[in-house]
Amino acid sequence: MELSKLLKNIKPTAIVGDAEVEITGINIDSRKIGPDQLFVAMKGTQVDGHRFISKAIELGAKAVLCEDMPENTVEGVTYVQVAST
């Protein structure tokens, strides 16, 4: 499904990259990311998922949903910033 369709009811504060990219799945665990998936970087009580954005991209994440935009973005990856993941 296209990322833009997944975001239909979400109001991003910023999008960096192509919102029309095809997404094959969604995951909050960077260790379980597959090719062309959306990684949701969640801030937990013990671990901040934002720390694992790079790992998720290495494993094939095509898009990232995050609260804090990374300083360095990777070409070909779409970043969607929201108020709360």
Backbone as CSV, one residue per row, in Angstrom:
resi,resn,N_x,N_y,N_z,CA_x,CA_y,CA_z,C_x,C_y,C_z
1,MET,0.841,-1.169,0.000,0.000,0.000,0.000,0.893,1.241,0.000
2,GLU,0.439,2.265,-0.648,1.204,3.507,-0.678,1.206,4.163,0.699
3,LEU,2.351,4.715,1.071,2.498,5.388,2.355,1.445,6.475,2.523
4,SER,1.174,7.237,1.475,0.199,8.328,1.571,-1.176,7.819,1.985
5,LYS,-1.537,6.608,1.568,-2.831,6.031,1.957,-2.815,5.620,3.423
6,LEU,-1.673,5.133,3.904,-1.559,4.782,5.315,-1.646,6.023,6.200
7,LEU,-1.215,7.150,5.673,-1.192,8.401,6.431,-2.479,9.206,6.309
8,LYS,-3.464,8.633,5.645,-4.705,9.356,5.336,-5.333,10.027,6.562
9,ASN,-5.337,9.368,7.699,-5.977,9.924,8.897,-4.974,10.465,9.911
10,ILE,-3.738,10.627,9.475,-2.683,11.156,10.338,-2.293,12.535,9.831
11,LYS,-2.021,13.431,10.755,-1.619,14.784,10.370,-0.137,14.968,10.678
12,PRO,0.731,14.664,9.693,2.172,14.833,9.918,2.542,16.299,10.077
13,THR,3.582,16.540,10.884,4.106,17.902,10.998,5.130,18.150,9.897
14,ALA,5.727,17.063,9.362,6.682,17.194,8.258,6.815,15.844,7.554
15,ILE,7.079,15.911,6.256,7.395,14.718,5.470,8.628,15.033,4.644
16,VAL,9.649,14.187,4.772,10.867,14.321,3.976,10.973,13.067,3.128
17,GLY,10.859,13.242,1.818,10.922,12.106,0.912,9.611,11.912,0.176
18,ASP,9.481,10.749,-0.437,8.355,10.423,-1.301,7.220,9.769,-0.521
19,ALA,6.095,10.457,-0.387,4.947,9.914,0.342,4.194,8.867,-0.477
20,GLU,4.561,8.708,-1.746,3.884,7.728,-2.600,4.625,6.394,-2.654
21,VAL,5.635,6.224,-1.804,6.420,5.000,-1.782,5.529,3.822,-1.367
22,GLU,5.802,2.650,-1.926,5.030,1.445,-1.627,5.570,0.802,-0.342
23,ILE,4.659,0.540,0.607,5.004,-0.045,1.904,4.431,-1.460,1.976
24,THR,5.276,-2.425,2.404,4.838,-3.822,2.466,4.397,-4.252,3.858
25,GLY,4.708,-3.451,4.877,4.328,-3.790,6.245,4.745,-2.695,7.204
26,ILE,4.311,-2.838,8.453,4.601,-1.850,9.492,5.150,-2.594,10.703
27,ASN,6.185,-2.017,11.328,6.763,-2.670,12.491,7.310,-1.634,13.462
28,ILE,7.212,-1.936,14.764,7.792,-1.073,15.794,9.090,-1.664,16.332
29,ASP,9.423,-2.884,15.907,10.641,-3.560,16.348,11.650,-3.545,15.201
30,SER,12.707,-2.778,15.364,13.688,-2.627,14.275,14.327,-3.954,13.897
31,ARG,14.388,-4.886,14.823,14.995,-6.197,14.542,14.138,-7.052,13.614
32,LYS,12.878,-6.697,13.497,11.947,-7.493,12.689,11.548,-6.805,11.386
33,ILE,12.210,-5.710,11.060,11.902,-4.973,9.830,12.259,-5.811,8.615
34,GLY,11.372,-5.772,7.632,11.625,-6.431,6.362,11.735,-5.403,5.258
35,PRO,12.047,-5.834,4.055,12.197,-4.910,2.932,10.940,-4.073,2.694
36,ASP,11.156,-2.801,2.464,10.104,-1.850,2.093,9.036,-1.647,3.160
37,GLN,9.382,-1.852,4.427,8.428,-1.651,5.507,8.543,-0.251,6.101
38,LEU,7.511,0.108,6.868,7.478,1.353,7.636,7.912,1.032,9.062
39,PHE,8.943,1.719,9.542,9.380,1.575,10.925,8.784,2.702,11.740
40,VAL,8.108,2.348,12.834,7.528,3.339,13.733,8.449,3.460,14.940
41,ALA,9.107,4.597,15.070,10.044,4.848,16.169,9.259,5.377,17.360
42,MET,9.043,4.497,18.327,8.242,4.864,19.505,9.143,5.143,20.699
43,LYS,8.758,6.135,21.490,9.466,6.441,22.730,8.814,5.624,23.835
44,GLY,9.562,4.652,24.359,9.052,3.814,25.436,9.528,4.299,26.787
45,THR,9.137,3.577,27.821,9.540,3.962,29.170,10.999,3.616,29.442
46,GLN,11.532,2.601,28.724,12.918,2.190,28.942,13.813,2.444,27.735
47,VAL,13.247,2.385,26.532,14.049,2.521,25.318,13.341,3.461,24.345
48,ASP,14.127,4.292,23.688,13.604,5.199,22.663,13.860,4.588,21.291
49,GLY,12.799,4.237,20.592,12.912,3.615,19.278,13.643,4.471,18.260
50,HIS,13.763,5.763,18.504,14.494,6.636,17.586,15.964,6.219,17.475
51,ARG,16.468,5.560,18.512,17.859,5.083,18.501,18.079,3.993,17.451
52,PHE,17.014,3.370,16.996,17.128,2.221,16.106,16.708,2.521,14.660
53,ILE,16.524,3.786,14.346,16.136,4.152,12.977,17.176,3.672,11.972
54,SER,18.446,3.896,12.256,19.511,3.480,11.327,19.492,1.972,11.108
55,LYS,19.296,1.210,12.173,19.259,-0.252,12.073,18.066,-0.695,11.222
56,ALA,16.921,-0.070,11.415,15.731,-0.409,10.636,15.967,-0.141,9.149
57,ILE,16.638,0.948,8.846,16.937,1.284,7.452,17.913,0.266,6.872
58,GLU,18.916,-0.130,7.652,19.868,-1.156,7.198,19.146,-2.453,6.834
59,LEU,18.079,-2.767,7.567,17.334,-4.005,7.334,16.265,-3.871,6.257
60,GLY,16.123,-2.668,5.686,15.235,-2.510,4.548,14.068,-1.565,4.710
61,ALA,13.961,-0.888,5.858,12.859,0.062,6.039,12.891,1.104,4.932
62,LYS,11.739,1.351,4.337,11.629,2.325,3.250,11.069,3.644,3.752
63,ALA,10.471,3.608,4.969,9.893,4.815,5.558,9.993,4.720,7.075
64,VAL,10.019,5.893,7.716,10.128,5.977,9.170,9.085,6.968,9.669
65,LEU,8.313,6.548,10.661,7.372,7.427,11.346,8.018,7.779,12.675
66,CYS,8.218,9.062,12.942,8.967,9.462,14.125,8.441,10.764,14.708
67,GLU,8.804,10.994,15.964,8.479,12.263,16.613,9.609,13.269,16.409
68,ASP,10.844,12.780,16.455,12.022,13.625,16.285,12.691,13.274,14.963
69,MET,12.785,14.234,14.084,13.414,14.016,12.790,14.917,13.816,12.981
70,PRO,15.477,12.755,12.389,16.929,12.540,12.501,17.703,13.699,11.866
71,GLU,18.889,13.968,12.403,19.736,15.020,11.839,20.171,14.675,10.427
72,ASN,20.518,13.407,10.219,20.961,12.949,8.905,19.923,11.990,8.338
73,THR,19.422,12.331,7.170,18.451,11.454,6.520,19.148,10.664,5.419
74,VAL,18.553,9.528,5.073,19.111,8.649,4.058,18.302,8.820,2.770
75,GLU,18.990,9.026,1.673,18.316,9.173,0.389,17.553,7.890,0.066
76,GLY,16.328,8.056,-0.417,15.506,6.906,-0.763,14.615,6.428,0.372
77,VAL,14.769,7.037,1.547,13.929,6.702,2.698,13.038,7.906,2.983
78,THR,11.760,7.643,3.245,10.817,8.703,3.560,10.653,8.811,5.067
79,TYR,10.728,10.025,5.579,10.591,10.287,7.009,9.315,11.082,7.225
80,VAL,8.486,10.593,8.140,7.221,11.250,8.464,7.274,11.620,9.942
81,GLN,7.242,12.917,10.206,7.296,13.393,11.581,5.876,13.674,12.061
82,VAL,5.563,13.170,13.264,4.249,13.379,13.869,4.437,13.856,15.301
83,ALA,3.388,14.380,15.897,3.478,14.881,17.269,3.700,13.733,18.250
84,SER,3.067,12.596,18.004,3.200,11.451,18.906,3.048,10.149,18.113
85,THR,4.038,9.261,18.255,3.940,7.978,17.571,3.119,7.012,18.392
